[in-house]
Amino acid sequence: VFTNHMIMDKGLVLLISIILVALNYGAVFVMHYFISDLYGLIASASTDHLTGLKNVRLFNSDLMEIERKKHPVTLAVIDIDHFKNCNDRYGHDSGDSILKQLAAMFNEMATPYTTFYRIGGEEFGVIADYFSQSEAEAFLHNLKSTVAHRNFAAQVGETINLTISVGVAHSQNGETLKKTLKRADMALYQAKENGRNRVMVSASA
């Protein structure tokens, strides 16, 4: 409660005004960093820390969202051929570097309708949304070919070539995306059994 005398004291009014403004800015500052940290935590929970790609948690979450919307989608599972040999020969640090380089290449080739995820050690997932089946398959064949013709740095002064095997499945009416993904996994197994460095499309369920 201010007396008339206190209100007429311009110095006191100015001091109180400065304190209120400082408190206001302080609150804004705290809220800004609180929201920034919150967004950071959300992003961290959805991102693979090594490659920067979306992680398996978000992969499963996105599949659930797509299934809720009930529209067609193509799922692919990618595995690096003989990646264990790279780790054994060059060490795990070089292996991690190769995974980062491959992820960067995936980001280069991504379209507004394709999303890449790291879902395992050297295994990646792809959701191709709003593509026709033939467009999705063409994209994945091009991806496989691009990887095979790219040089990857294994260590200082030495590069290697990689190949990938890709299993593909197109969603079907009345089928859960969990089952679609299982068919993509089975197609990947067939691609590896049939010589690797190939795209194998699952037959209808």
RAJO-V756531 format. One record per backbone hydrogen bond with DSSP energy under -1.0 kcal/mol. NH is the residue of the N-H (numbers start at 1). CO is the residue of the C=O. If there is no record, write none. Layout:
BEGIN
NH:CO / NH:CO
END
This chain:
BEGIN
7:3 / 8:4 / 10:8 / 13:9 / 14:10 / 15:11 / 16:12 / 17:13 / 18:14 / 19:15 / 20:16 / 21:17 / 22:18 / 23:19 / 24:20 / 25:21 / 26:22 / 27:23 / 28:24 / 29:25 / 30:26 / 31:27 / 32:28 / 33:29 / 34:30 / 35:31 / 36:32 / 37:33 / 38:34 / 39:35 / 40:36 / 41:37 / 42:38 / 43:39 / 44:40 / 45:41 / 48:53 / 52:48 / 55:46 / 59:55 / 60:56 / 61:57 / 62:58 / 63:59 / 64:60 / 65:61 / 66:62 / 67:63 / 68:64 / 69:65 / 70:66 / 74:128 / 75:169 / 76:126 / 77:167 / 78:124 / 79:165 / 80:122 / 81:163 / 83:80 / 87:83 / 88:84 / 89:85 / 90:86 / 91:87 / 95:91 / 96:92 / 97:93 / 98:94 / 99:95 / 100:96 / 101:97 / 102:98 / 103:99 / 104:100 / 105:101 / 106:102 / 107:103 / 108:104 / 109:105 / 110:106 / 114:111 / 115:127 / 117:125 / 118:54 / 119:123 / 120:123 / 124:78 / 125:117 / 126:76 / 127:115 / 128:74 / 129:113 / 136:132 / 137:133 / 138:134 / 139:135 / 140:136 / 141:137 / 142:138 / 143:139 / 144:140 / 145:141 / 146:142 / 147:143 / 148:144 / 149:145 / 150:147 / 152:160 / 154:158 / 155:158 / 158:155 / 160:152 / 165:79 / 166:198 / 167:77 / 168:200 / 169:75 / 171:73 / 175:172 / 180:176 / 181:177 / 182:178 / 183:179 / 184:180 / 185:181 / 186:182 / 187:183 / 188:184 / 189:185 / 190:186 / 191:187 / 192:188 / 193:189 / 194:190 / 195:192 / 196:191 / 200:166 / 202:168
END
